[in-house]
Amino acid sequence: MMPWLSANSQKSYQVTTICTHLVITQAKKTVEREWLSKVSNIPLQQSVADLGVAYKNYFDSLKGKRKGKKVGKPRFKKKTNQQSARFRIGGFSIKGHEVYLTKIGNVKPIWSRDLPSSPTSITVIKDCANRYFLSFVVEIEPVNIDAKNQSIGIDLGIKTFAVMSNGDSWESPDYSRLDKRIRKLQKKLARQPKDSKRRNRTRIRIAKLHNQVTDTRKDFLHKLSTKIVSENQTIVLEDLNVSGMVKNRKLSRAISLQGWREFRTLCEGKSEKLHRDFHVISRWEPTSQICSECGYKWGKLDLKIRSVQCLNCRTEHDRDENAAKNINKVGIGHCHDSKRTQRQSKTATVASVSEASSVSPSATVGEYVNR
């Protein structure tokens, strides 16, 4: 026993040792698993450790010790899915532009950038399209870059991916052509017999198209997040209920292609790296129901309405830009008292309200202008 470990840690260590002995040491002596002796022992041990973490998360989720959604029990990985092998210190070395992996040999990767420090582990990843990647775990130091702007609010959408509070907007890449080819091949895949060569070729073609979509989205999100974080000191986003939004059958596929959560993760990570302030406001904030100039609350708007004119200050707003400005104000703590402004406007502009009602049945507190 190891006296410096706690009781739970000692129990976990014992379970990991027993599993390692059974599924690696003893398995190598069998005819079915003798191929385990031909590969490095380090990735095998890491797989057992990952299995232990997966079961711990599963049982903690059942007992209520783990927050968030319920975690399912570990499942066997398919050979056709993504595979990975992790090498820790002692199982790899870097010599010039080559990487040596134990029992594999020297590998000549295409380097995307220079390593900032010596890696502590290397993960070899094979995706569904039979592409291989090397992922390095390294330590980096925070970078100090002066920001041009104090703060910015971002409203995320589908066609226009991001509308900024300063008036800038970024269009989302067009995935329709690739998505159409994927759907066509998926129908073809469903008609082909399982375990056939043609089905396997179709599966690889679909995987390559998915990779094109993923690479296009990652390139777009990385460039946009880098630009936003490097130019602004405070970045404010809205917490979107994506799991609820994808239940809309007409928009679920388009929403899933955008990568809103990935964009939020990239902005949060790069903000920490560049010493920026990153805030996420509540999803219940009525950012699209309030005038960003005077704070007058006009209520919910239909999605087809893209422009709105405030009856209180007569300012015409673009729907997304107005929401972005309100997101920025809520994020930095400067928000209009919308309830007070709404009561004053209702008592002061009764004629204007009735006039707006005659224009549109749904426009009872504002005048809407379709773009």
N, C-alpha and C positions, 0 to 999 in steps of 0.2 A: 504493500500500500504506500501511497504518497501522502505524508502527513500535512504537506502545505496546501493540499487541495481540500475544498469543502466536501460535505457529504454527497451533495448532488453531483459535483464534478467527479468525485471518485467513482460514483455509480455509473456515470456516463462513460468514464474512461474504461471501466471494466467491461461494459457492454460493447464498446468499440473494439476493445482488444479481442473479445470472444468472437465478434463478427469477422474481424480481420483474419483470425485463425481459421474460421470455418470456410469463408467464401474465397480466401486467397491461398493460404498455406495448404490446407487440406484439399482444396479444389484442384490445385496444380498436380496432385498425385493421381487424379482420375483421368481416364482416357478422354472423356468428353471435354475436360477443361485443361488439358495439358498445354494448350496454346497460350495460357496465361504466363507460362515461363518464358515465352518469347518476347514479351513486352515489359516495359519498365514497371517496377513495383510501386513507384511513387503515384502515378495516376490511379492505380487500383486502390491504394490507401485513401486517396482523396475522395474517390467515389463512395467508399464505405463511410467516410466522415460526413459527406453530403447526405447520404441516406439517413444517418443518425440525426442530422439537423432537420430533415424533412419529417421524420417520425415524431420528433420533439414538437415541431410546430403543429402537427396534426393532433397530437394528444392534448397540447395546451389549448388548441382551438376547441376541442370537445369539452374540456373542463371549464372553458370561459376565461382562461388566463391570458389568451391572446386577443387583442383588440382587432376590429375590422371584420371582414367577411370570413365565413367558415372555410377552413382549409381542408381540402380533400386528402385522402390517404395517398401515399406515394404509389405511382404506377410505373410499369415497365416502359422504357423508351423504345420507340420503333426504330428500326434500322434506317428507314427512309427519312426520319425526322433529323433535326439538327443534333449533332454529336459533339462532345468536347472532352478533352483530356487536360488536366492541370498539372504542371510541373512546378514544384517548389525549389528552393535553393538546394543545390546538390544534384538536381536532375537536369540542369541545363547550364550552358555557358555561352557568352557572346564573344566572338572573335572577329573583329572587324565588321564586315557586313554580313557575316554568317552567324547562324544560331545553331549550337550543338544541342541536341536532345538525346537523352539516354536511350540506347537501343534503337534509335532511329537514324542518327547520324547528323551530318551538317545540312542545314536548310538555308537556302538563299531567298529570303522574302523580298518583296518590293516594299521598301520602307516609305511610309507616308510622312514621317517626320523623324527628327533625331530625338533620342530618349533624353529627358531632362536629368535623369539619375539612374542608378543601377536598379533593375527590376527585382522585386522580391518573389515574383512568381510569373509563369507564362502559361497561358491557356491556348491550346490548339483547338480551333473550332472548324467543323465541317458543316456547311449548311445543306439545305435540301437540294440545291442545284450542283452539288459536288464541288463547291468552292472552299478553299482552305484559308484560314486567317490565323494570325498570331496576336493575342491580346496580352499586353504587358501591364503589370501593376507596379506603378512607380510613385514616388513622393515628389510633389511639386510645391513650389513656394508661391504665395500670393503675389500678384502683379499690381503695381500702383499705376493707374492711368487716370488722368484728370478727366472728369465728365464735362461735356459741353452744356447739358441741360440739367436742371434741378430734379424734375420728376416727369413721368409720362404714364398715362393710362392707356390700356390696350383693350379694345373690344374685338373678340374673335368671332369669325363667321365662316361661311362655307365658300361662296363664290369669291368674296373679298376676305382673304384669310384674316388679316389684321388691319384695323383702323385705329390710328393713334390720336391722342388728344391734341396733338399739334397740327392735325390735318393730313398727315401722311397716311398712305394706305398701301398695302401689299396684296397683290392678287395671288390666289392659290394656284399652283401648277395644275395643268390640265391632265388628269389621269384617265379621261374618258376613252381614249383610243386603246390604251393598254388594258383598261378594265373590260372593254368590250371583247378583246381577244381572250382574256382570262375566262370570261363567262362562256364563250363559245367552246373553248377547250375543256372546261369543266363538264359541259354537257356531253362532249365526246368521251371524256374519261368515264362518266357514269355508265355509258353503254358498252364499254370494253370489259372483257372477262378479267377477273382478278388473277394476279401472278403471271400475266402475259407480258411478252417483251414490248408489244405496242403500247400497252397500258403504262409500262414503266417509262417509255420514251415520252408519252404524253404528260406523265407526271413531272418529268424533268423540265419539259417545255413550260408547263404552268409555273413551276418553281422559279425558272429564269425570269418570267414575266413579273412575278411577284417581287423578285429582287430588283428589277428595274424600277418598279413603283416605290419600293422601300428606299433605294438609293437616291431617287429623285426627291423624295420627301425629306430624307435626312440632309441632303445637300441644301435644300431650301431652308429648312428649320435651323440648321447650324449657321448659315449666313445671316439670316434674319435675327436670331437670338444674339449673335456676336455683335452685330451693328447696334441693336437696342441697348444691350448691357454696357457696351463701351462708350456710348454717347450720353447716357442718362444715369444720374446718381440714384434715383428711386424708381423702381419699376413696379407697377400695380396691375394685377390681373384679376379677373372675376372667377370665382369658383363655379365651374359649370357642372351640371348634373348629366354627364355624358351617358352613363348607364341608363338613365331615364329617357334621354333624347333619342337613343338608338332604337327605342321601341316604336318609333314612328317608321312604318314600313316604307314610306316614300322617300325619307331622308336618311335612313340608317346607313346605307352603303356610302353615301356622300360624306356623312359625318365621320364614319370609321376611317375614311381615306385621309382625313385632314391631319390627324396627329396632334390634337390639342394638348393632350396630357404630356406627350413627348416634348412639345414646345415649352410647356410650363417647367418640366424637369430640367431642360437645358438652360432656361433663363435662371432658374434657382441655383443650379450648380455654378454657372459662370458669374452670377452675382456674388457668390461666396468667394470665388477666386479673385475677383477684381474689387472686393470690399464695397459692394453696392448693397442698397437696401431693397429687399424684395418683399412685397406684400400681396396677399390674396384676400380680397374682400368677400363677404358672404354672398351666396347665390340669391338671397332673398332681398338684396338691396334693389329698389325700383329704379335702376339706372336709365331705363328706356322710357320711364313714365314722368320724368321731371325735366323741366327746362334748366339747362346748365347755366343760363344767364341770370335768371331771377328766382329760380327755385319753385316755380308754379307747377303743380302736379296735375297732369291731364288724364292720367289713367293708362290702362293697357291699350296697346296698339296692335292691329293685325299685322302679320308678317309681310303682307304685300305692300304696306304703307312704308315708303322709304324716306319721306320728308314730312316735316310737321312744322306748323307755324304757331307760336305761343300767343294766346290771346292777351296775356298780361303785359308782355313787353314787345309784342309784334315781331319777335325775332324768328326768322325761318331757319330751321336746323335740318341737317342731314341726320337721319335716325342713328346710324352707327357712330358718327363723330360726336353727336350729343351724348350718347351712352359712354363713349371713351372719356369725355371730359368729366362726366359724373363719377366714373370709376376712379379717375385721378384725384378728384376732390375728396371722395370717401377714403381713399387710400392714405392721403396725407393728412386727413383729419379736418379738412375745410369743406363742410357740406352745408347747403342751404337748409333752413328750417322749412321744409316743404309743407308741413301741416299749417303753419302760421300763414305762409304765403297763399295757400289754397283758400283759406277762410277769408282773407282779405279780398282776393280776386273774385270769389263768388258773390260777395256783397257789393263789390264796386262795379263789376262789369256784367250785370244781368242781361243787358241788351245784347252784348256781344255773344253771350252764351246762347241765347235764343236764336241769334243770327247764324251762329255756327251749326245749330241743330237743324236749320232748314237746308244746309248744304249737304250734310251726310247724316244718316240715322244714327251712326255710332259715334259721331263727333259731338259729344255733349259738353266737353270742357276744353276743346281745342279745335283749331282749324287745320285740316290735313291737306297736304299737297303731294300728290303722287308724282314720282319722278319718271 
